[in-house]
């Protein structure tokens, strides 16, 4: 295959030559490599430099770049796996060129994860990770990382596909990025807790065309029960912007407090915190020492995530302003006015027009209208 040399972080490696004239150039190569996922990989390298697990599995390596970077830049024991012979040949060539001691295997990912354990397991498939989460939950010792690029099913745009894959009913709302992230997290939690293991989110975010989870696993039924208690629903009014949250495996009927309509359950999904403040602080401290092409974007992402409220939805203040036929103003002004009234408020990391707050909707509308 025709190959070209690419550099990410501190790592130089070979990838197949792609056709830049196609709508999706990564699909033109015999082995998959997507340069647009550099931020995803930069963030993983940064986090692993603070966690330093005993071993790491890149379960579906493709070009192997994620595992190569972890081995070369973090210096922890790495296994890179793919079922494609062409992918494995390319990975082995890169391992030899970089003089790494990384293990390279050619197996079905589920077969490998069902037979071996790793301290950290990373799932980065093309599309949905759903068919691999069960075996990953059994293979992962301390950490489980998951990427999903099937954002349309997760966010409710492809409802039936989302229901089939994630055993949840998403809804295509103005906060669909939050729904997708929490639907994915809720699914992973339900796959893990059946083994009497709990999940603690470390750093979870939605960005462009993907959702990414970095999770810590805890052993024991008590840890599993704590995770189960965070499964619930966003209850959305079908006629107005009102919504509430409910904990529990099954939603209880509820009426809209503003218009009296029956609220529609969105979920089940994760209703707890999606980030660990201490872990984000450690990543911020480590970032200057890490070579990351997307370092400035990661810095902004980490800072926004640190300040973000744990609510399972947000209000798009532009949508509210449009409904009220007023000029939306600046989001910082809305947040400052809510805080001055004694409410908590923040931005959301995935949208420039999102406001997360514990203020009632009428209060938010009054603030946006300037009243």
Helices and strands as residue ranges (DSSP letters): E 3-8, E 11-16, G 25-28, G 35-37, H 38-51, E 55-58, H 65-69, I 70-74, E 77-81, H 85-97, E 103-105, H 109-115, E 118-124, G 130-132, H 133-139, E 140-148, H 151-155, H 159-166, H 176-193, E 197-201, E 205-207, E 210-219, H 221-228, E 231-237, E 243-247, E 263-270, H 277-287, H 295-307, E 315-316, H 317-324, H 331-340, E 345-348, E 351-357, H 361-369
